[in-house]
Amino acid sequence: MKKRFIEIRDSIRMWYEGLSQKEKVFVVIFLSLIVALIIAVSVIFISSALNSRYADIEDKEKKLSDIIAQKDKYREAEQAQKTFEQRLKSNNVNLFSFVEEISRRLQVDISDMNERESPVQKGDKIKEQTLELNISKIPMDRLVDFMKEIEKSQYIVKIKKLKINTRYEKESRSLNVNMIVATYKPVTKE
């Protein structure tokens, strides 16, 4: 192998020495251009590869910062869930008595109240207790106050359904209301 390399080198040397001075200058310029072209192509290729790597790094840094931001949101949501679970565990409201006490305090005449508990399926962790109530001849402002009192309480109580019918009377406009109020409690293991 070494012998073959020496033979090739010697044949190139003899060929080069057989050239005129002008041809030698052209060969040197041509080889210099080829070497410069190889270097330029290599630099462009390496630069392109580096730019691609930098873009990948920048993209991964952006994704990492998004993950960190999401981690904070996740922790906030997790904390909110724990707070809600604590509220749920301590939610010992008697819905019937609760609504009746608010109606008495705000002088809202409830004509009918029916309490229901949703059936608990296997695997359920929360049960819903509802109270359907009918209110006749209530002014709009008193209805709004009544609904605010229900929903702003310390208990987990929400108005689930609201149906309002307007009554047109000579002296005043009043409403007939059908409302379903709901609360949620953890399922007790029996």
C-alpha positions in Angstrom: 0.0 0.0 0.0 2.8 2.4 0.9 4.6 1.4 -2.3 1.5 2.2 -4.4 1.2 5.6 -2.7 4.9 6.4 -3.5 4.4 5.4 -7.1 1.3 7.7 -7.5 3.2 10.6 -5.8 6.2 10.2 -8.1 4.0 10.0 -11.2 2.2 13.3 -10.2 5.6 14.9 -9.5 6.9 13.9 -13.0 3.8 15.2 -14.6 4.0 18.5 -12.8 7.7 18.9 -13.6 6.9 18.4 -17.3 4.6 21.4 -17.3 5.6 24.8 -18.5 5.8 27.7 -16.0 2.5 29.1 -17.2 0.8 25.7 -16.9 2.2 25.3 -13.4 0.7 28.6 -12.3 -2.7 27.5 -13.7 -2.5 24.2 -11.8 -1.6 25.9 -8.6 -4.4 28.4 -9.0 -6.8 25.6 -9.9 -5.8 23.5 -6.9 -6.1 26.6 -4.6 -9.6 27.2 -5.9 -10.6 23.6 -5.3 -9.1 23.7 -1.7 -10.9 27.1 -1.1 -14.1 25.6 -2.5 -13.8 22.6 -0.2 -13.1 24.9 2.8 -16.1 27.1 1.9 -18.5 24.2 1.4 -17.3 22.7 4.8 -17.8 26.1 6.5 -21.3 26.5 5.1 -22.2 22.9 6.0 -20.8 23.3 9.6 -22.5 26.7 10.0 -25.8 25.2 8.8 -25.5 22.3 11.2 -24.7 24.7 14.0 -27.6 26.9 13.2 -29.9 23.9 13.1 -28.6 22.8 16.5 -29.0 26.3 18.0 -32.6 26.4 16.7 -33.3 23.0 18.3 -31.8 24.2 21.6 -33.9 27.4 21.4 -37.0 25.4 20.7 -36.3 23.0 23.6 -35.6 25.9 25.9 -39.0 27.4 25.0 -40.7 24.1 25.6 -39.0 23.7 28.9 -40.1 27.2 30.0 -43.7 26.3 28.9 -43.5 23.1 31.0 -42.3 25.1 34.0 -45.1 27.6 33.5 -47.6 24.7 33.2 -46.1 23.2 36.4 -47.0 26.3 38.3 -50.5 26.3 36.9 -50.8 22.6 37.8 -49.8 23.3 41.4 -52.3 26.1 41.6 -55.0 23.8 40.2 -54.0 21.0 42.6 -54.1 23.4 45.5 -57.6 24.6 44.4 -58.7 21.0 44.2 -57.4 20.2 47.7 -59.2 23.3 49.0 -62.4 22.3 47.3 -62.1 18.7 48.6 -61.7 20.1 52.2 -64.8 22.3 51.7 -66.6 19.3 50.3 -65.7 17.1 53.3 -66.9 19.8 55.7 -70.1 20.5 53.7 -72.7 19.3 56.3 -75.5 21.6 55.2 -79.1 20.5 55.5 -80.4 21.9 52.3 -84.0 22.1 53.4 -83.2 24.0 56.6 -80.7 26.2 54.9 -83.1 27.4 52.1 -85.9 27.7 54.6 -83.8 29.9 56.9 -82.8 32.2 54.0 -86.4 32.4 52.8 -87.6 33.3 56.3 -84.9 36.0 56.7 -85.6 37.6 53.3 -89.4 37.1 53.6 -89.7 34.9 50.5 -92.8 32.8 50.5 -91.9 29.3 49.2 -95.0 27.4 48.3 -93.5 23.9 47.8 -90.2 22.2 48.5 -89.1 18.7 47.5 -85.8 17.3 48.6 -84.1 14.5 46.5 -80.8 12.7 46.7 -79.2 11.4 43.5 -78.6 7.7 43.5 -74.9 6.8 44.1 -73.3 4.6 41.5 -70.4 2.3 42.2 -67.2 4.3 42.0 -68.9 7.7 42.7 -67.1 9.8 45.1 -69.6 12.7 45.3 -73.3 12.6 45.7 -75.7 15.3 44.8 -78.6 16.4 47.0 -81.2 18.7 45.3 -84.1 20.7 46.5 -86.8 21.7 44.1 -88.8 24.7 45.2 -91.6 26.8 43.9 -92.0 30.5 44.7 -95.1 32.4 43.7 -95.6 36.2 43.3 -92.1 37.3 44.1 -90.6 40.6 42.9 -87.5 40.5 40.8 -85.3 42.3 43.4 -86.2 40.0 46.2 -85.6 37.0 43.9 -82.1 38.3 43.1 -81.3 38.8 46.7 -82.6 35.3 47.6 -80.4 33.7 44.9 -77.3 35.7 46.0 -77.8 34.6 49.6 -78.0 31.0 48.5 -74.9 31.0 46.3 -72.6 33.1 48.4 -73.0 31.0 51.5 -70.1 29.2 53.2 -71.5 25.9 52.0 -71.2 24.3 48.5 -74.7 25.3 47.4 -75.5 26.2 43.8 -78.6 27.0 41.8 -78.8 24.2 39.3 -81.9 25.1 37.4 -84.1 28.2 37.3 -87.4 28.7 35.5 -89.1 32.1 35.7 -92.6 32.9 34.5 -93.7 36.6 34.5 -97.0 37.4 36.1 -98.8 40.5 34.8 -101.0 42.1 37.5 -102.5 45.5 37.6 -100.4 46.9 40.4 -97.1 45.2 40.1 -95.1 42.8 38.0 -94.1 39.7 40.0 -92.7 36.3 39.1 -93.5 32.7 39.5 -90.2 30.7 40.0 -89.3 27.1 39.8 -85.8 26.5 41.1 -83.6 23.6 41.8 -80.9 24.1 44.4 -78.1 21.6 44.7 -75.4 20.7 47.2 -72.6 18.1 46.9 -71.3 15.8 49.6 -68.7 13.1 49.6 -70.0 9.6 49.4 -69.8 7.9 52.8 -68.5 4.4 52.8 -70.8 2.0 54.4 
